[in-house]
């Protein structure tokens, strides 16, 4: 298997549409692909994306505008589907219908590893399963990427680290085989540009299952600063989530956290290593590459 940085498919230049191009995985994937391939980066706010330096050809697109999506997909070989709200099935439905109408041959869907757990019955995971089924029955070649939680979720701790050297999280000893989103993007670049991934479903994890306390220790090591861990109560965590998400999403996050506390997210897989031809990055490596995000205004 070739790495994302290697010549691909006979080094044939491919036309690839990335939906959700400004998100955590989308912008990284666009950056990896743009040097060798013709990439259309779909975003609702092209001006903002341009100011942020998004690579590729920036295309204004709305996931609720199916005719506009057909135009955006015209002439493309592949579509990478990343939708920001997993509770809205219409976005995936519109993207897939547009790609099929435009003659796209291959669709890659960013899903979630929770779909493989029969105990995961929260609304977010149920919607992801429905989206996967739409992909499988789309009539196009398809590939599913199922990552565990992103290491970059730890960036949510940055304000507390900068303010008073504290990481605050729910269920501090529950563990998750979290994955670096940069690795997920590399895996996406591989399956979008090399043959052999039709009907493939890849479970993407990091190299070890870590708790929030473990991550705090590794972050402290990277920062070369002492950090303390503060365990949130469930009520405190839900209050924090409500400031960002709908009540339906808060309930889904509550159920997901409970499954993690019960040990549902410990499994480490090797799909990512096989796709990118190197070991998955560790949380310690991720933390060292993001020191600046945590160190601003921090006082020893």
C-alpha angles and dihedrals in degrees: 000000000000124000121242091255096051127093107277137211093353086319089285112168108240132200109231131179117205115198112199090028097163096054130099096276099022098062092046091050092049090051092051094048102040097078094061106019141049103254127187109200110203118210138154091226111044094172093055091045090052092050089051090054098246110182127229128036106321112222125188109230139158120207089218091057106079097177089051090050090051089056091047091052097046111128095005124140096202142014126209108206116208115159122189098214112048090189093066109080092179092073094059091040092054094045093050094046091049093049092049091049091049092052098249109168103198132039125189117196125202102217132154134263091233089078089076093057112087088201091063103094101148118129094253094055093043089055091048090054090051091049091051090052090053089053093049092050096041095102091238129103107268144196127189124211113197112186128183117230116314120252086222089072083082088072085080087072093058098093091053092045091051093044103047109347094259135131113206120196144144122256095008097194098046112108135222129184090229121188135216108249088219087064091048089053091050090051090049091051090053097050092044094054108030131064126243102060101098109134090004120147113191126196107212119198139151122255096265141020111249136185125221087256090053090050091049090055092050092046090051089052092051092048093042086225133113113254129186127212120226117195113222122215117235090253091053092049093049091049090054092048091050089062089064109023144046120262090253090055092046090055091048091051090048092054092045092052091050091053090050090051088053091056100258097134103049100100117113116204132191101216092106093051090052092049099048097031096234137073119283113261118260126234088247090058091047091050093051090053091052101044092120091059091060104032101061109118092352114145120204 
